[in-house]
Amino acid sequence: MMNIGIIGSGNIGSALAGYLTNLGHQVMIANSRGPGSISELAAKTGAIPATTEQAAGAGDLVIIAIPEKAIPDLPVSILAALKAIIVDAGNYYPSRDGRNTDIESGLTDSEWVAKVIGHPVIKAFNNIVAPSLASKAVVAGSADRIAISVAGNDEQEKQVVMDLIDQIGFDAIDAGLLSKSWRQQPGEPAYCRDLDKDALKSALADADISKRTANLAHADEMARPYL
């Protein structure tokens, strides 16, 4: 059993809370509004409503599933001192998050998150749409099993996250180093598509870094009405 903290009670954080508690893990979930605002979600998923500080201090795994603009408001001193694995599930959308010069100068979303919180991160759960994450988990070997890409610099930590993804009900693809995680960010061929393992590998390979800026701008414009 793992001690897991989830920061963010939106669609991604909520879905993961349900899956992970069903797997037998102890899960705390938090948001910026405080534990009282997520009592109904906690009752539904079995997760423990917590403060952001409590969730950030989880012993084994912390999943951050919040907008990039909220990253600087996290309890950085707690996160920086953690020995736990930290997973970044967020995506940068300029129309929602404001212009981020570090990202627009070349850092991937998650490299920037790691810089802000002072702790390495694994990138996962960002390239699947929330309804698919919530409803399309199936057992291993199923013909229609969706794949999720995972990027990071620590192979052992990455494998832990990939194993969790498999247990939840999705295939996991090793997407390489964190510096390569732009291939699974908004606007890229691997982003928000229900792809199997082979198709996701192809989509990651098809990403063209010369189109990264234009692809993000197009994705941001398409998402603007929903952000």
Secondary structure, DSSP 4 states (H G I P E B T S, - for coil): --EEEEE--SHHHHHHHHHHHHTT-EEEEE-TT-GGGGHHHHHHH-PEE--HHHHHT-SSEEEE-S-GGGGGGS-HHHHHT--SEEEE-----HHHH---HHHHTT--HHHHHHHHHTS--EE-SSSS-HHHHHH----TT-TT--EEEEB-S-HHHHHHHHHHHHHHT-EEEE--SGGGGGGGSTTSTTTT----HHHHHHHHHH--GGGHHHHHHHHHHHHGGG-
